Amino acid sequence: MNYVEYVTVTGRTTTSIASNPDLYAMAVSLAHILDNDLFRIDLLKKTSYEMRRVVEQREKVFDDLCTVCAQLGIPTPPLEPELYKFLIPDDFGQPSEEAIAITKYVYTALGLREDPAAQLCRAAVRVNAAFPMMSKDFPGLSSKIVVALVNATLVPAGYEPIRNIRTKTHVSLRTDEDRHPFSAVSVLIFDDSTYELMKSAYALAGWPLVTTCCKQYQSETLRDAANSILAVSPDIVLMDKELGPMAKFHGNDVIREMYSLCEEQHKIMPVVVANTGGDPQELFNVGAIGNFDKGSRTHAVREAIRAIKNRRMPAIAQE
């Protein structure tokens, strides 16, 4: 599904959008995250810890989008099949001989009993038979996995899937003055982790006049990495410190190279904000301001927006 198209097309007939432009902007921002190919769910990577985190983060973004749509009176988008299919082990429904023997024993022993204890025992052995994946690849059975199984059975039969029961009835807008630039500001997030990119973008979703772009480090040379960032011409760059075990350089090296290229190409250097869960000092040493900490410390981007405002004010005063 193209979520941006869904929100814009279904929103055309919704009268509440005109009176809630910031809320509608939040919906579009969340939709852009879901449409980003970097954040698609790969069902071939069910054992990948990184992909599991992406799925969990994607579910949060999707749930927020559904909540915002409900606030606006827009029909909520259909549940993504990948969100529940990812949780179902590949060997589901292939009970072991031991599980079959246990099931036969319990059913024989209980006979025709229908009391609560008997019903619970039958349910338990059926679950045990249905999930032979209790292995190193899956941490264990959870209610989410059981719901995923139910959805995988309901949907092919033509029924609506069970959706998350959202505890949030609304999503708060991010419209305080510090986050609101007087003109559009673009933010590029540079990271080696798909999950961290998505988490950081999610933290900026709905900021007025702020657009985000995600760039994943993929073993480029230092100059290529810096060039790929500057080619987007962002106002603000959120820079990761560690760029993965295969990287021969860190985020601070990329920042130095960006300064060098800006001088060579007569470009304005973007405002750089550290974006690391570790010690940001190396990034501070080369000019980064504050630490976004993967979305946990948003004041760093507010400070960067103020720096952009101050940079643009002289130009505005001359006009």
N, C-alpha and C positions, 0 to 999 in steps of 0.2 A: 504494500500500500504506500502511496505517496501522501504523507501526513499533511504537508503544507497545502497540497491541492485539496485534500479533504476538508481542512479547516476553513480555507478561503471559499470553497464552493458551497459548503453547507452553511457557512456563516452569512452568505449573501442574503438569505431570507430571514435572518435573525435580527429583530429590531433592537435587542439589547446591546449589540456591538457598538452602535453609535454613541451610546451613553457610557460605555466601558472600554475606551480605546486602549488603555494600558493593560487591561485584562486580556483583551484580544491579542495585543502584542505579545503577552506572555504565552498564549496558546501557540502563536506562530513560532516563537522562539523555541518552545519545547518540540514542536513539530519538526523544525530544522534539525534538531539533535537526532530525533528518531530516523530522519531521512538520510543522515550521514552514513555513507557506505562503510566507514571505519567502525561503526557501532552496530553492524548487522550481526545477528546470531548465527554462528557456524555450528550446525548440528553434528559435524564430524569432529568437533573438539569438546565432547562432553567430559572428558577427563582433564581438560586444561583448567588450572586454577584461575588463570587470567580470564578465560572466557566465562567461567562461572561468575566472576565479579562483574564482568560486562553485562551478563544477563540480569543480575541483581540490580545493577544501576539502571539498566534499560527499563526494568519493571517499575522502578521509582519514577522515572521520567514519564512513562506511559500512564501510570496512575495519576500523576499530577495533571497530565493533559486531559484525562477523562474528568477529573475534578473541575478543571477550568472550563471545559466544554459544558459541564452541567451547570456551572455558575452563569454561563453565557446563554444557556438555553439551546446549545448546539447538541445534536445527538452524539452520544459517546461513540468513538470508533470501535469496530469489532476487535475482539481480543486476538492478539497475534498468536497463531498456532505454535510458533517457535518458542514462545515463553513457557508453554507447558510441555511441548515435545522434548525440549532440552533436558528436562528433569527426569524423563522416563528412560531407564536403562535399556540398552539394546537387547538384553536377554530377558526382558520382561515377558511373563506368560510362559516361560519354559521351566516348569518346576522340576526340581531334582527328585531322584528316586526317594530320598529320605523325606522330602516334603510331602510327596504323594502318600508314603506309608503313614506319616503322622496324621494326614487328613483323613485317611481311611479309618485309622484307629479311633480318632475323636468322634467321627460321625457314627461309627458302630457303637461306641461306648455310650453316646448320648441318646441314641435311639430316636424316639419321637418327642423327647423333652423340648419344650418351648419357653422355659423360664429364662429370665435375663442372663443368668450365668451360662446357660447352654448356648444361647444366641451369641454371647460374647466369645465363647470358645470356638464356635464355628467360624465366626468372622476372623478371629486371630489366625486360625490355621489356613484359611483361604488367603489371607494377606501374606502369610509366610510362604505359601506355594506360589503366589503371584510375583513375589520379589526375591528371586534367587541371587540378586546382585549384591547381597550383603557382603561386600568384599572391599578390598583396598581402594577400588575405583570410586566408590560412593561412601560418604561418611556415615550413612545410616538412613533408616526410614524416617521421614518427617511428614507432617500433615500436608506440606506443599507438594511432596511427591505423590501422596495419595490423591490429592485434588487434581494433579496433573494427569494421573491415570484415569480418573473419572472423566475429565474433559476429553482425553484421547478416545474415550469410548462414546461419550455423548455426541460429539461433533459429527463423526462419520455417520451416526444414526439420524442426523438431521435436527438434533436438539441444540439449544443455546448452551454455551459453556458456562461453568461457574466462574464468576469474575471475583476479583479481590473485593472484599467488603471494606471499602475505604473508610478509615476512621476520620480522615480530614473531610470536612464539608466545604472547605474553601482553601484556596492557595493565596497566601499573602503577597501583595504586590511589593516590588522593590523600587519605590519611587522617592526615597528621601533625597534631600537636596544634594548631598555629596555625591550620590550616584547618578545624578541627572546632569549630563553635560549640556551646554547650550547648543551644540551641534553634534552631528553623528561622530562616534568614536569607534574605531575598529580595533579588536583585540585578537591577536594570534597566540594560540597556545602551542608550545613546542615541548613534546614529551616522547619518550620511547614506549610508554605503556598506554594501550588502548583504554583501559579502565580509568587511568588517571586523567587522560584527555577528556573522557566523557564526564567524569566527576567534576572536573574544573569547569567545563562548559555548562553543566547543569547548575552550578553555583552562580553563573552569570545570566541564566535564563530570565528574561523579562526585565532586565535593566534597561531603562528608557534610553533610546538612541544608541545603544551599545550593540554592535554586531560582533559575533565571534567566528573564528576560523581555526580549525585544528590541523596541525602539521605533525605527523608522526616521524620521529627519527628512525631511519632505516639504513644504517651503516653508510651514510654518505661521507665524502671527505669533509674536512672542516670548512673549506671554502664553499662547497656545494650546499652544505647545511645553512651557512650564513646567507648565501645567495637566495636559497629557496624561501627564506623568511623575508628578506628585503624585497623580493619580487612581488609580494602581496601588498607591500606598502602599508603595513599596519601602524596605527598610532601607538599601540601598547603591545609588548611581547611578554607573555608569561613563560619564563624559562626554567626548565627542570635542571637540577644540579647533576644527577647521575643519569647518563643516557644509555644504560644497559651494559651488561657484562662484555659485549663485543665492541663497545665504543673505545676508541683510542684517545678520546678527549672528553672533557666535561662541558657543562653549560657555560662556565666562565670563559672557556676557550672560544666558544661560539660567539659570545658577546664581544670579545676582543676582535675577532675576525669581522664582526658586523661593523664595529667602529672603523676598522681599516678600510672596508669596502665603501662605507658611507663617505669617507674622506676621498677615496679614489673616484667615486662616481658622483660626488657633489650632492649627496642625498642627506636628508635630515634623519638623524638617528632616532629610532623609536624610543619611547620611554620603556625601560625594562623593569619588570617586577619578578623577583624570585618566586618560584613555585615548587617548593620542595618540602618533604616531610622531615628532612634531615637538617643539618646545620647550614644555614644560608650564607655564612660569612664569605665563602669564596665568591659568591655571586655579588655580595655587597661590595667586595673589594674592587670589582670592575664596573661599579655604577648602578647596580640594581637597587631599587628602592622597595623596602618592605618585603614581606613574604606572604604570598597568597595561600600557601600551604594546602594546595589542592582544593581550595574552596573553603577552608576552615577559618581563614582570616581575611575577610573581604575588605577590611580597611586599607589593605595594600593597593588594591585597584582603585579605591576611592581617592587615595593619595595620588595615584598616577593620573586619574581624570582631572584632578585639580592642577597637576603639572601641565597637562594638555591645555586646559583652560587658560592658564597663565601664558603659555607659549602662543596661543592664538589671539589673546587680548590686544596686543599692539597692532596686529594686522587689522583687526576690527575697528580699532580707534582711528586708523588712517583712512578708512573708507568713507 
